[in-house]
C-alpha cells in the first residue's frame, strides 16, 4: 500500500478522532514512519479538526448555565418530596427516587459532545470525498476534451492525406497538362500553376506564391477561350492553397490568368489587378 492509499482511505480521520481499532492504528503509525506525506496529512487533519471544533464551539452564557442547573435541581427535589393530589383529593403515595436514576446532565453533555465530534468528522470526510470527486471529474473532463481534440486532428490529418493522394493521382495522370502562370509586370514575384486534364476537362490550381488578400478580397481564376475571359471560380488561400484546388471545368482554353476581385468573385476580370497569367503550351 502506498501513501495515497492511507491519505484517501479515511483511516486518518478515524485515527485522529480516536475511533480506529488497534490494527488500523498500527498500520497508520507504520505508514507515518514510512511516508512523510502521511505523517504530514495526519498532523494537518489534527490541526484542521482542532480549528474546526474551536470555530464551531459555543460557550453558553454563565447566567443561562446557572438557571439550567437550578431548574434541574428543583425538578429532582419535586420528584423526591412528593406530587400533587389527584382529582379526588387523595394524596398518592410518595415514591422515593434516587437522584442517580435520573439522566445526568453530565452524561447528556458528554453524549452531545461525542455526537458533535462524530458529526464534524463525517462532515470533514464527506467534504474531502467531494473535493476528490470534483478533482476526478475535472480530470475526466480534461481528458475527454483532449481525446476529442485528438480525434478532430486525426480526422483533419486523414482528410489532408486523402487530398494529397488525390493531388498525386492528378499529377501522375499522363492526360494532365501543366500550365505555369508567372507574375505579371506589376506583380513579378507572384506565381501559380494550373493542372488541366484535357480528357476529363477538370482544372486544378496550385498557388505557388500569391500575397494574402484583404478580408474583403478574393483571387479568381479565368480561362481565356477564343479571346474572351471565362470564370473558373474563386479559390482559398492559407493552408488550402498548398494543395491542388478543384476549379470549374473547361473543354478548351488558350491561356489562364488570376485576378484579385471583391470577395465572391466578379463577372468580368479587373485587368489592372491581374497577378499571374500563362499560355497553354503548343
Secondary structure, 3 states (H helix, E strand, C coil): CCHHHHHHCCHHHHHHCCCCCHHHHHHHHHHHHHCHHHHHHHHHHHHHHHHHHHHHCCCCCHHHHHHHHHHHHHHHHHHHHCCCCCCCCCCCCCCCCCHHHCCCHHHHHHHHHHHHHHHHHHHHHHHHHHHHHHHHHHHHHHHHHHHHHHHHHHHHHHHHHHHHHHHHHHHHCCCEEEEEEEECHHHCCCEEEEEEECCCCEEEEEEEECCCCCCCEEEEEEEEECCEEEEEEECCCHHHHHCCEECCCCCCCCEEEEEEEECCCCCCCCHHHEEEEEECCC
